């Protein structure tokens, strides 16, 4: 999914996050978000691999 967000929107979101969360929480949240993206990526890769194996088994 692609979002049509410009630089001005990113700046506004960043300022709002800074004001709401504070400077100490932002790195923690960024780290957790990065870990979640990494985990989702690994799971997606595993699912894609299983689908490919099933396709190969069906076509044989």
RAGI-V938226 format. One record per pair of residues at least 12 apart in sequence whose ideal C-beta (glycine too) atoms are under 6 Angstrom apart, sorted by sequence separation. I is the first residue (numbers start at 1). J is the second residue. D is the distance in Angstrom with one decimal. If there is no record, write none. Layout:
i = (I;I)
j = (J;J)
d = (D;D)
//
This chain:
none
//
